[in-house]
Amino acid sequence: MVDRYKGKYRISSARLKRWDYGSSAPYFVTICTGNKISYFGNIQEGQMHLSDLGQLANKYWLEIENKFPFVVLDHFIVMPNHVHGIINIRRDAIYRVSNGAENTDNTDAITIDAINRDAINPVSTGGGITGNNNPMLHENLPRFIHWYKGRCTFEMRKTYTKFSWQPRYHEHVIRNEESYLKISEYIQNNPLRWLEDKYHV
């Protein structure tokens, strides 16, 4: 949907209204490069071949989990001009699972458990004992993505000064196991379907 803002057209947010993006749930995220330029490599015979910038995109995606204690990473792929990934926010996370290109049954079990127990959460309006000053309220998906994009940009511009991301990103709250399995399959098979992909330019 397109709205007007200060006399200019803009794309409306795809975010769910009254959804707390810091709540425990799995989120499917897509982040595109500026103008969808293929900075990150190319697809050959159904396989993604990372450029130097693509390797940095891969490296710093994995670091999201180390940077933020409530994140458990799941399936992800760095494509020529975008990154797809599932980010689990687990407030009760005990296990630290980072699978990169390799996925384990344990990762899927943790993710599906999060769906079954935590995925449908209303927006949080309080913060427990500390109220709105609770630092956990600021540990949310926008912050994770902001850190990732900023870290990548800083490092990538050392190699290519014109590198940029699109200003926004797309996120989707994964509501059930069926959706999770479809999205996981889509991520893993993305290189094989590159010529049919809507991000292909």
N, C-alpha and C positions, 0 to 999 in steps of 0.2 A: 504494500500500500504506500502511496506517495502523498505526503502532506506538504504544506507550506511553512517555512520558518524564516522570518525576516525577509519575506519577499522571494525566497528561493525554495526550490523543490528539494526535498530530502526523502530518503527511504526510512519508513517507520521501523522502530526496533522490533525484532522478532522475539524478544524476550517475553516470557510468560508474566502476566500481570500478577502481582502479589506473591511471586515466588521468591524465596530467599536463596540467592545463588551462593550462599555459604553453607547451605544445609547439606546433609549427607545424602548423596545420590551420585550416579554415574552421569557424566555429561559428554556428549559428542561435540567436538570442537573442530572447526575448519578455519584456518588462517591463510589468507592469500597474499602474495607479493603485490607490490604496486604495479598497476596496469597488467597484472597477471604475467609478468615477465619471467621466463624460465631461468631463474638464477641458480636453482638447486640441482641441475643436472638434466638427464634425458632418459627416455625409456627406449630400451633396445631389447627386442624379442621378449617383451613382457616382463622385463626386469628393470628396476630403477637403478641407474648409475649416478651416484652422488658426485657433484662437483665439490670444490673446496668449500663453497658457501653452503652447499647441501650437507656436508659433513658437520659444519657448525650448527646448522638447524637441527640436525639429529642429536648432536652432543648436548645442546642446551635444553632440548625437550626432556632428555633423560634427567637433567639436573633439576627440573621442576620438583621432582619427588624429594630430592635431597634438600632443597631450599625451603620447602613448606611441609611441616610435619603431618598435616592431615590429608596429604595427597597420596594416592596409590595409582600409579600409571597402569594403563592396559594397552590394548592394541593401538598402534599408531603407524603412520607411514609418511615419509617426506617425499612429496611428488615434485615435478619440475617447477611448479609455480604456486604450490600450496602445501599445507601440512594438515593431515587429518589425525585426530587422536581421541581416545576415550580417557577422560580424567575422572577418577573417583575421588570424591571428597568423603572421607571417613573420619568422623569425629572420634570414633572409638577404635581407630586403626591400631592394630597390634602388629600385624605383619607388614613388612616392607617389601612389596613385590614390584620389581622393575624388569620388564621382559624384553624391551627393545624390539628387535625383529623376531625374536623367539617368544612364543606365548606358551604358558603352562596351564595345565588343568587347574592348578591351585589359584592362579590369577582369575580364571573364569568363575571359580567357586566363590571367591571373595566378592567379585563384582555382582554375581547373581544374588548372593546373600544380601548385598547392599540394596539391590532392587526390591527384593522381597520384604525387607524390614524397614527401609528408610526412604524410598524414592518419592513417595507422595507426602511432601511436607509443606505446610502453609508457611507464609512469610513469618519470620521471627521479629517480634516487636519489642522484645526485652533482651536482657543480657545476663540473667541469673543474678548472683550476688552483686556483681559490679555494674549491672545495668548496661547502658550504651557505651560505657568505657571498657567493656570486656574486649580485649584484643582479638578474641576469637571471631567477633563480628566482622572484623576487617580481613580475615583470612578467607577470601571468597574467590570465585572463578575469575571475575574481572582483574583482581590483583595478580593472580597467577599468570594470566595471559599478558597483562601489562609488563610484568617482570620479564617474561620470555621474549616478547617482541623487543623490549628495550635492550636486553642483554645481547640478543642476536644482532640488532642494528649496530650497537657499539662495536662488536667484534667484526662484523662483516664489512663495515665501512673502512676498516683498516686495510682491507683488500680491494674493495670496490666502493668508492665514495658515493656512488649514486644509488646504492641499494636502498629500497624502501618497502614497507608493507602497505597494504590497503589500510585506511584508517580504522576500519571496524573489523569484526570477525563474526562468524556465525556459531551459535551454540544451540544445542538441543538437549533437553532433559530426557534421559532414557527412562521411560515409565514402566517397562515390563520386560520380561525375559525374552519374549519373541522379538521385540524391537532391538534389544541388545545383541542377539544372535545375528540379525540381519545386518546391523551396522558393523559388527565385527567382520562378517563375511565381505561386506563392501570394502572395508579398509584393506583387508588382506589381498583382495583381488583387484584393487584399483589399478595397479600397473598393467594388468592383463587387459583392462577395459579402457585404457587411456584414450584411444581414438574416439571412443563414444562418450567420454567424460565431458560434463558441462564446463569444466575448467580448462579443457584443452583449447589452445589458441594456435 
